[in-house]
Amino acid sequence: MDATTWQVIALAIYFVAMIAIGLWANSKNTSLDDYVLGGRQLSPTVAALSAGAADMSGWLLMGLPGAVYITGLSESWIAIGLTIGAWCNWKFIAPRLRSYTEVSGNAVTVPVFLSNRLRDKRKLLRIFSGLIILIFFTFYVSSGMVAGGKFFESSFNQDFHTGMLLVAGITVFYTLFGGFMGASYTDMVQGILMVTALLAVPVVALINLGDMGSVTESIAHANPNAINLFAASGGIVGIISAAAWGLGYFGQPHIIVRFMAMRTPKDATSGRRIGISWMLLTVIGAISTAFVGIAYFAKHPEVSLTDAKSAESVFLDLSQLLFHPFIAGMILAAVLAAIMSTLSSQLVVCSSALIEDLYGVFSSRKLTANQSLWLGRAGVALVAIVAAILAWNPDSSILQLVAFAWAGFGSAFGPTVILSLYWRKLTLQGALSSMVVGALVAFFWGQSKELHSAMYEMVPAFFSAFAVAVIVSLATYKPNAEIDEEFSLAVELARTGKTLDDIQASEPAAAK
């Protein structure tokens, strides 16, 4: 068999495995709560690996190695910021969000939690939050479809639309039936595939090159500043801009929903250790791939990068050169895994925003568990169709919106999420004002080439939103004994790692 056939076989095995997991997860879904939050039954391993895979996307396997290959280690400040941000997210947000969402009306989405937490009787927070999620994640989903189409176009010389529909169709299928649980377990498998591939490629390349000294010499010859972390960072402002990507974690619904789905707040500790270990290994693997790639192509001038301009093909090119076609096909599957894991997680969040946050607000009709479940599936299908229409033009500038969406979500939701968990005096007015300011500053700053080039919009948008939330809340705060009692209970559950069921089991008389 030729190389392409082996690679197609590997990808077929991967696709079948994803569909099988989705169908298995379908048996676990009996209600909308199961469909959008998995019944709060995620283990730390599944929560950690699925959160990492849903977060990183194709940037980790292609964008980061390419940037480091061209410029050097100074391009890793985004990865450093993301790693620090992810650690803080697991440490400070995960346990409290898990406990507080259960205490505050057993909320299954971030907008519902904020609405319950701040006693939003008019449900303005749910409407505004749901619209932000629905609008921007639809574009986010479409960018993943574009990436899938371009992957097949560049890897197999297939038609863009054929590749896009194949990736979108399979992802939608297992998400449609598996829901949150299906997306989480497929993301876990995809996370394992990603870290394995990112470690295997640089290790095998280094063995092939044979001598660490010659590798170091080749890197230094190609770029004397390659291992200088501060070489091309643009000074302190450039470092802050790049590292500020880490602030976005606190407001990403498709990531923090994993915290809400854990079995207990105590699971956050194990989840943090597993998740950050995964993240460190993948980032080190991506950076190592870039460096050994410099040495490999310097030693083998008879071969060259497929994408010499951006070097984003260095990971794929090395896999094709160093491995049997079947193994190379599995490494190609790792790239697809990065794309599809993010895509599936975003589809579930869009579905929950459409059904739980918007339909639930505007419709007074009571649905059965089965009707809610199928309505959630209809939400996935609807969002996928709209996203596919947006993605049909491969030259559309959707990818530019991804950076804005990260800043927009991080700024609109991040400060409110942090303050809702750690500050009793946050008010509904403060939260709404913060969301509006965060979204607007991120949008207008990001649209200005001069401002965006000077500093990533996350920095001014996040801190403006945070300041507005505090100022408006102090001006509108009124003591509320019910909110204070709920806040104290959530803090205590997070501290002890217990759930409401644990308390009710230990205090049956009080529960009655």
C-alpha positions in Angstrom: 0.0 0.0 0.0 1.2 3.5 -0.7 1.6 6.2 2.1 -1.7 7.9 1.5 -3.6 4.6 1.9 -1.9 4.0 5.2 -2.7 7.5 6.4 -6.4 7.2 5.3 -6.7 3.9 7.3 -5.3 5.6 10.4 -7.7 8.5 10.0 -10.6 6.1 9.5 -9.7 4.3 12.7 -9.7 7.6 14.5 -13.0 8.7 13.1 -14.7 5.4 14.0 -13.4 5.7 17.6 -14.8 9.2 18.0 -18.2 8.1 16.7 -18.2 5.0 18.9 -17.5 7.2 22.0 -20.3 9.5 21.0 -22.8 6.7 20.7 -21.7 5.2 24.0 -22.2 8.6 25.7 -25.7 8.8 24.2 -26.8 6.1 26.6 -25.8 8.3 29.5 -28.1 11.2 28.5 -31.6 11.2 29.9 -32.2 14.9 30.3 -31.0 18.3 29.2 -28.9 18.6 32.4 -27.1 15.4 31.4 -26.7 16.6 27.8 -25.1 20.0 28.7 -23.2 19.1 32.0 -22.9 15.3 32.1 -24.8 14.9 35.4 -21.7 16.4 37.2 -20.0 13.1 37.0 -16.6 13.9 35.3 -13.6 12.4 36.9 -10.5 14.7 37.4 -8.7 12.9 34.5 -11.5 13.4 32.1 -12.1 17.0 33.2 -8.4 17.9 33.0 -7.6 16.3 29.6 -10.9 17.4 28.0 -10.4 21.0 29.2 -6.8 21.0 27.8 -7.8 19.6 24.5 -10.9 21.9 24.2 -8.6 24.8 24.8 -5.5 24.3 22.7 -6.9 23.6 19.2 -4.6 23.5 16.2 -2.5 26.4 17.4 -0.6 24.0 19.7 0.5 21.6 17.0 1.0 24.0 14.1 1.0 27.7 15.2 3.3 27.5 18.2 6.0 25.2 16.5 5.9 27.4 13.4 6.3 30.7 15.3 9.2 29.3 17.4 10.8 27.8 14.3 10.8 31.2 12.6 11.5 33.6 15.5 12.8 31.6 18.4 11.9 31.0 22.1 10.6 34.6 22.5 7.4 33.4 20.7 6.6 31.2 23.7 5.3 34.0 25.9 1.8 33.3 24.9 2.3 29.7 25.9 3.8 30.8 29.2 0.9 33.1 29.9 -1.6 30.4 29.0 0.0 27.9 31.3 0.0 30.3 34.2 -3.6 31.3 33.5 -4.7 27.7 33.3 -3.0 26.9 36.7 -4.7 29.9 38.3 -8.0 28.8 36.7 -7.8 25.3 38.2 -6.5 26.6 41.6 -8.8 29.5 42.3 -11.9 29.1 40.0 -12.5 25.4 39.7 -13.4 24.4 43.3 -15.5 27.4 44.0 -17.3 27.3 40.7 -18.1 23.6 41.2 -19.6 24.3 44.7 -21.3 27.6 44.0 -23.1 26.4 40.8 -24.6 23.5 42.8 -25.5 25.7 45.8 -27.0 28.5 43.6 -30.0 26.6 42.1 -27.9 23.8 40.7 -27.0 25.9 37.6 -25.8 23.9 34.6 -24.5 26.9 32.5 -22.4 29.9 33.4 -25.2 32.4 32.5 -27.7 30.6 34.7 -25.2 30.6 37.5 -24.6 34.3 37.3 -28.3 35.0 37.1 -29.0 32.9 40.1 -26.0 34.2 42.1 -27.0 37.8 41.6 -30.8 37.3 41.9 -31.5 38.6 38.4 -35.3 38.4 38.4 -35.6 39.9 34.9 -33.0 37.4 33.6 -31.1 40.1 31.8 -27.8 38.4 32.6 -28.9 35.1 31.0 -30.1 36.9 27.9 -27.0 39.1 27.4 -24.6 36.2 28.3 -26.5 33.7 26.1 -26.4 36.1 23.1 -22.6 36.8 23.5 -21.9 33.0 23.7 -24.2 32.2 20.8 -23.0 34.9 18.4 -19.3 34.6 19.0 -19.1 30.9 19.5 -20.9 30.3 16.2 -18.1 32.2 14.5 -15.6 30.2 16.6 -17.2 26.9 15.5 -17.0 28.0 11.9 -13.3 28.8 12.2 -12.8 25.2 13.3 -14.6 24.0 10.3 -12.4 26.2 8.1 -9.4 24.6 9.7 -10.7 21.1 9.1 -11.3 21.9 5.4 -7.8 23.4 5.0 -6.3 20.4 6.8 -7.7 18.0 4.2 -6.9 20.4 1.4 -3.2 20.7 2.3 -2.6 17.1 3.6 -4.5 15.1 1.0 -5.1 17.5 -1.9 -8.8 17.2 -1.3 -11.5 19.7 -2.1 -11.8 22.3 0.8 -15.5 21.8 1.1 -15.3 18.0 1.1 -12.8 18.1 4.0 -14.8 20.7 5.9 -18.0 18.8 5.6 -16.3 15.5 6.7 -14.7 17.0 9.8 -17.9 19.0 10.6 -20.2 16.1 9.9 -18.3 13.6 12.2 -17.9 16.1 15.0 -21.5 17.2 14.9 -22.6 13.5 14.8 -20.8 12.4 18.0 -21.7 15.7 19.7 -25.3 15.5 18.6 -25.8 12.2 20.3 -23.1 12.2 23.0 -23.6 15.8 24.2 -21.3 17.1 26.9 -20.3 13.6 28.1 -19.5 12.6 24.5 -17.5 15.7 23.9 -15.6 15.3 27.2 -14.6 11.7 26.6 -13.7 12.3 23.0 -11.7 15.3 24.1 -9.9 13.2 26.7 -8.9 10.6 24.0 -7.9 13.5 21.7 -5.8 15.0 24.5 -3.9 11.8 24.9 -3.3 11.6 21.2 -2.1 15.2 21.1 0.5 14.8 23.9 1.7 11.5 22.5 2.3 12.9 19.1 3.9 16.1 20.4 6.4 14.1 22.5 7.1 11.4 19.8 8.0 13.7 17.0 10.8 15.6 18.7 12.2 12.5 20.5 12.4 10.5 17.3 13.8 13.5 15.4 16.5 13.9 18.1 17.4 10.2 17.9 17.6 10.5 14.1 20.0 13.5 14.4 22.1 11.5 16.9 24.1 14.3 18.5 22.7 16.9 20.8 25.8 19.0 20.3 25.2 19.3 16.5 21.6 20.1 17.1 22.5 23.0 19.4 25.1 24.1 16.9 22.6 24.0 14.0 20.1 26.0 16.0 22.6 28.7 16.9 23.8 28.9 13.3 20.3 29.3 11.9 19.3 31.9 14.6 21.7 33.1 17.2 18.8 34.4 19.3 16.7 31.3 19.0 16.9 30.4 22.7 16.8 34.0 24.0 13.4 34.3 25.6 13.6 38.1 25.4 15.0 38.5 21.9 12.0 39.6 19.9 9.4 40.2 22.5 8.9 43.9 21.8 10.0 44.8 25.3 7.9 44.7 28.5 4.8 45.8 26.7 5.2 42.9 24.2 5.7 40.4 26.9 2.6 41.6 28.8 0.5 41.5 25.7 1.5 37.9 24.9 1.3 36.7 28.4 -2.1 38.4 28.9 -3.7 35.6 26.9 -3.7 33.7 30.2 -6.3 36.2 31.6 -8.8 34.8 29.0 -9.2 31.5 30.8 -11.4 32.8 33.6 -14.1 33.7 31.1 -14.1 30.8 28.6 -17.4 29.0 28.9 -16.3 25.8 27.1 -13.4 25.5 29.5 -14.8 26.4 32.9 -17.9 24.3 32.3 -15.6 21.3 33.0 -15.2 22.6 36.5 -18.9 22.7 37.0 -19.2 19.1 35.8 -16.7 17.5 38.2 -18.0 15.1 40.8 -16.9 17.2 43.8 -14.9 20.4 44.5 -12.1 18.2 45.9 -11.5 16.8 42.4 -10.1 20.2 41.3 -6.8 19.4 43.0 -6.2 16.3 41.1 -7.6 17.9 37.9 -5.1 20.8 38.3 -2.1 18.4 38.6 -3.2 16.3 35.6 -4.2 19.3 33.5 -1.1 21.4 34.1 1.2 18.4 33.6 -0.5 17.7 30.3 -0.2 21.4 29.3 3.5 21.5 30.2 4.3 18.4 28.3 2.4 19.5 25.2 4.0 23.0 25.2 7.5 21.6 25.7 6.8 19.1 22.9 5.7 21.9 20.6 8.7 24.1 21.3 11.1 21.1 21.0 9.5 20.2 17.7 10.4 23.6 16.4 14.0 23.4 17.6 14.8 19.9 16.3 13.0 20.9 13.1 15.6 23.7 12.6 18.4 21.2 13.0 16.8 18.4 10.9 16.2 20.6 7.9 19.7 22.1 8.2 21.2 18.6 8.2 18.9 17.4 5.3 18.9 20.2 2.7 17.4 17.7 0.2 14.0 18.1 2.0 12.2 21.3 2.8 9.3 22.6 4.7 5.9 22.4 2.9 5.1 25.9 4.3 8.4 27.7 4.3 6.7 31.1 4.9 5.2 30.5 8.3 6.8 27.1 9.1 3.4 25.9 10.5 3.9 22.6 8.7 7.1 21.7 10.7 5.2 19.2 12.9 3.4 17.6 10.0 6.5 17.5 7.8 8.7 15.9 10.4 6.0 13.2 11.1 5.9 12.4 7.4 9.7 12.1 7.1 10.4 10.2 10.3 7.5 7.7 10.7 5.8 4.8 8.9 2.8 6.2 6.9 0.4 4.6 9.3 2.0 6.2 12.4 2.2 9.5 10.4 -1.5 9.1 9.8 -2.1 8.9 13.5 -0.1 12.0 14.0 -2.2 13.7 11.3 -5.2 12.5 13.4 -3.7 14.4 16.4 -4.0 17.6 14.4 -7.6 16.8 13.6 -8.1 15.9 17.3 -6.9 19.5 18.2 -9.4 20.9 15.8 -12.4 18.6 16.6 -12.0 18.7 20.4 -12.4 22.5 20.4 -15.2 22.3 17.9 -17.3 19.8 19.8 -16.9 21.6 23.1 -18.1 24.9 21.5 -21.1 23.2 19.9 -22.3 22.0 23.3 -21.9 25.4 24.9 -23.7 27.0 22.0 -26.5 24.5 22.4 -26.8 25.2 26.1 -26.9 29.0 25.4 -29.6 28.6 22.8 -31.8 26.2 24.8 -31.1 26.7 28.5 -30.2 30.4 28.5 -32.5 31.8 25.7 -35.3 29.4 25.1 -35.7 28.9 28.9 -36.0 32.7 29.4 -38.5 33.4 26.6 -40.6 30.3 26.8 -42.9 29.4 29.7 -43.7 26.0 28.2 -42.6 23.1 30.5 -40.7 20.4 28.6 -40.3 16.8 29.6 -36.7 15.5 30.1 -36.8 13.8 26.7 -38.1 16.9 25.0 -35.4 19.0 26.5 -32.8 16.5 25.4 -33.9 16.6 21.8 -34.2 20.3 21.9 -30.6 20.5 23.0 -29.6 18.3 20.0 -31.6 20.5 17.7 -29.6 23.4 19.1 -26.3 21.7 18.1 -27.6 21.0 14.6 -28.8 24.6 14.2 -25.5 26.1 15.3 -23.6 23.7 13.1 -25.6 24.6 10.0 -25.1 28.4 10.6 -21.4 27.9 11.3 -21.0 25.8 8.1 -22.6 28.5 6.0 -20.2 31.0 7.5 -17.2 28.7 6.9 -18.2 27.9 3.3 -15.8 30.6 2.0 -12.3 29.4 2.8 -10.9 32.9 2.4 -13.2 34.5 5.0 -11.3 36.3 7.7 -12.8 34.2 10.5 -9.5 33.3 12.1 -9.0 36.9 13.0 -12.1 36.7 15.0 -10.7 33.9 17.1 -8.2 36.2 18.8 -11.0 38.7 19.4 -13.4 36.1 20.7 -10.8 34.9 23.2 -10.3 38.5 24.4 -14.0 39.2 24.2 -15.1 36.2 26.3 -12.2 36.6 28.7 -13.1 40.3 29.3 -16.8 40.0 29.3 -17.1 37.0 31.6 -13.7 36.7 33.4 -14.0 39.6 35.9 -17.6 38.8 36.7 -16.8 35.1 37.3 -13.9 35.9 39.6 -15.8 38.5 41.6 -19.0 36.4 41.8 -16.9 33.7 43.5 -14.7 35.8 45.7 -16.6 39.0 46.5 -20.0 39.1 48.3 -20.7 42.7 47.2 -20.8 42.1 43.5 -24.2 43.3 42.3 -26.3 42.7 39.2 -25.7 46.2 38.0 -22.0 45.8 38.5 -21.9 42.5 36.5 -24.0 43.8 33.6 -21.8 47.0 33.4 -18.7 44.9 33.5 -19.8 42.6 30.7 -20.8 45.5 28.5 -17.5 47.4 29.1 -15.4 44.3 28.6 -17.0 43.3 25.4 -17.0 46.9 23.9 -13.4 47.7 24.9 -12.2 44.4 23.5 -14.1 45.0 20.3 -13.1 48.6 19.6 -9.5 48.1 20.7 -9.2 45.0 18.6 -10.6 46.8 15.5 -7.9 49.5 15.7 -4.7 48.4 14.1 -2.7 51.0 16.0 -4.0 50.0 19.4 -4.0 46.3 18.7 -0.4 46.4 17.5 0.6 48.4 20.6 -1.1 46.0 23.1 -3.4 43.0 22.9 -6.9 44.1 23.7 -7.3 41.6 26.5 -5.2 43.8 28.8 -7.3 47.1 28.7 -10.6 45.2 28.3 -10.1 42.9 31.2 -8.9 45.4 33.7 -11.5 48.0 32.6 -14.3 45.5 33.1 -12.9 44.5 36.5 -12.7 48.1 37.6 -16.2 48.9 36.4 -17.6 45.9 38.2 -16.1 47.0 41.5 -17.1 50.6 41.2 -20.7 50.0 40.1 -21.2 47.3 42.7 -20.0 49.5 45.5 -22.4 52.2 44.3 -25.4 49.8 44.1 -24.7 47.3 46.9 -27.5 46.4 49.3 -27.0 43.8 52.0 -28.8 40.5 51.3 -28.8 37.8 53.9 -29.9 35.1 51.5 -26.9 35.8 49.2 -24.5 36.0 52.1 -25.7 32.7 53.4 -25.4 31.0 50.0 -21.9 32.6 49.5 -20.7 31.2 52.9 -22.0 27.8 52.1 -20.3 27.7 48.7 -17.0 28.8 50.2 -17.3 26.1 52.9 -18.0 23.4 50.3 -15.1 24.5 48.2 -12.8 24.5 51.3 -13.9 21.0 52.4 -14.3 19.5 49.0 -17.9 18.4 49.9 -21.1 18.5 47.9 -24.7 19.3 49.0 -25.4 15.5 49.0 -22.5 15.0 51.4 -24.0 17.6 53.8 -27.5 16.1 53.5 -26.2 12.6 54.1 -24.3 13.7 57.3 -27.1 15.9 58.6 -30.4 14.0 57.7 -32.4 15.9 60.3 -31.4 19.3 59.0 -32.0 18.2 55.5 -35.6 17.2 56.4 
